[in-house]
Amino acid sequence: MATMSPLRCHMIEDMTIRNLSRATQQSYLGAVTKFSRHFGRPPDRLGIDEVRAYQLHLTSQRVAWASLNQTVWALRFFYGVTLGGWGAARCRR
């Protein structure tokens, strides 16, 4: 089994603290993973320009509004909460 990155672990803890459902957690993790893979870089090495470009990409692919909205909220959570507090605590998993 692959080990979990500290950043992913931190995001899971942030979502757990905020009582996000398991389904929402999986959705957010999947969205951040797809975003990262799209650019071939870790998500903490990507910024607002890449977020905008990714939103335009999803729109051009005619992704359903609900999926686009979920991705936007996942990235908001990742950048606003997880990276906003990154380094403040160590993952214990």
For each residue, the residues with C-beta under 8 A, 3 or more apart:
1:
2:
3:
4: 8 9 12 91 93
5: 8 9
6: 9 10 90 91
7: 10 11 42 43 44 82 86
8: 4 5 11 12 29
9: 4 5 6 12 13 91 93
10: 6 7 13 14 82 85 86 89 91
11: 7 8 14 15 28 29 32 77 78 82
12: 4 8 9 15 16 25 29 93
13: 9 10 16 17 89 91
14: 10 11 17 18 77 81 82 85
15: 11 12 18 20 24 25 28 77
16: 12 13 19 20 25
17: 13 14
18: 14 15 81
19: 16
20: 15 16 24 25 28
21: 24 25
22: 25 26
23: 26 27
24: 15 20 21 27 28
25: 12 15 16 20 21 22 28 29
26: 22 23 29 30
27: 23 24 30 31 70 74
28: 11 15 20 24 25 31 32 70 73 74 77 78
29: 8 11 12 25 26 32 33 74
30: 26 27 33 34 74
31: 27 28 34 35 70 71 74 75
32: 11 28 29 35 36 43 74 75 78
33: 29 30 36 37
34: 30 31 37 38 71
35: 31 32 38 39 43 46 50 51 54 71 74 75
36: 32 33 39 41 42 43 46
37: 33 34 40
38: 34 35 54 57
39: 35 36 46 50 54
40: 37
41: 36 45 46
42: 7 36 45 46
43: 7 32 35 36 46 78
44: 7 83 86
45: 41 42
46: 35 36 39 41 42 43 50 51
47: 50 51
48: 51 52
49: 52 53
50: 35 39 46 47 53 54
51: 35 46 47 48 54 55 75 79
52: 48 49 55 56
53: 49 50 56 57
54: 35 38 39 50 51 57 58 71 75
55: 51 52 58 59 68 71 72
56: 52 53 59 60
57: 38 53 54 60 61
58: 54 55 61 63 67 68 71
59: 55 56 62 63 68
60: 56 57
61: 57 58
62: 59
63: 58 59 67 68 71
64: 67 68
65: 68 69
66: 69 70
67: 58 63 64 70 71
68: 55 58 59 63 64 65 71 72
69: 65 66 72 73
70: 27 28 31 66 67 73 74
71: 31 34 35 54 55 58 63 67 68 74 75
72: 55 68 69 75 76
73: 28 69 70 76 77
74: 27 28 29 30 31 32 35 70 71 77 78
75: 31 32 35 51 54 71 72 78 79
76: 72 73 79 80
77: 11 14 15 28 73 74 80 81 82
78: 11 28 32 43 74 75 81 82 83
79: 51 75 76 82 83 84
80: 76 77 83 84
81: 14 18 77 78 84 85
82: 7 10 11 14 77 78 79 85 86
83: 44 78 79 80 86
84: 79 80 81
85: 10 14 81 82 88 89
86: 7 10 44 82 83
87:
88: 85
89: 10 13 85
90: 6
91: 4 6 9 10 13
92:
93: 4 9 12
